[in-house]
């Protein structure tokens, strides 16, 4: 089951419960603000980034390899897995 637009595993997110996050598919704006990845995915009518012809784009790479919030490419790999199922 696809959990997010960017490949983040919401079920394993440490902030989900404490911030009462309903995942990007169920809210207009996340607790940290508008998400440019979600906006892009929704504008293109995709299930997540893994289904995009530009995958992985610079925006997703920026998020995935961010020094503070990134996950060293794990989101990108998860998007690939979801797109292959």
SVG drawing of the C-alpha trace seen along z (x, -y; Angstrom):
<svg xmlns="http://www.w3.org/2000/svg" viewBox="-8 -26 32 32">
<polyline fill="none" stroke="black" stroke-width="0.4" points="0.0,0.0 1.3,-3.4 1.7,-5.5 2.9,-8.9 3.7,-11.0 7.4,-11.1 8.2,-7.5 8.2,-8.3 6.9,-5.4 4.2,-7.1 3.7,-4.0 7.2,-4.3 7.3,-8.1 8.1,-9.3 6.0,-12.4 2.8,-10.9 1.1,-10.4 2.5,-13.3 1.6,-15.7 -1.7,-14.0 -0.7,-13.7 -3.3,-12.0 -0.7,-11.5 -0.4,-13.6 -3.2,-11.9 -5.7,-12.9 -4.9,-16.6 -4.6,-19.7 -1.5,-20.9 0.9,-18.9 1.8,-20.1 5.0,-21.7 3.2,-23.5 2.5,-23.0 4.6,-20.2 6.0,-20.8 6.3,-17.1 2.6,-16.5 1.6,-19.5 3.5,-18.1 2.2,-14.6 -1.4,-15.8 -1.1,-18.3 0.1,-15.4 -2.6,-13.1 -0.1,-10.4 -0.2,-7.9 3.3,-9.0 6.7,-10.1 7.5,-6.6 5.0,-6.8 6.4,-10.1 8.2,-10.1 10.8,-12.4 11.5,-10.1 13.6,-10.7 13.5,-14.5 15.7,-17.1 13.0,-18.0 12.7,-14.4 16.5,-14.1 16.7,-17.3 14.2,-16.0 15.7,-12.5 19.3,-13.7 18.7,-16.7 21.3,-16.8 18.7,-17.3 15.5,-15.7 16.7,-13.3 17.0,-9.6 19.9,-9.0 17.7,-7.9 15.4,-5.5 12.3,-7.4 13.4,-7.1 13.9,-3.3 10.5,-3.0 8.8,-4.9 10.4,-2.4 9.0,0.5 5.5,-1.0 5.6,-1.7 6.7,1.9 3.7,3.4"/>
</svg>
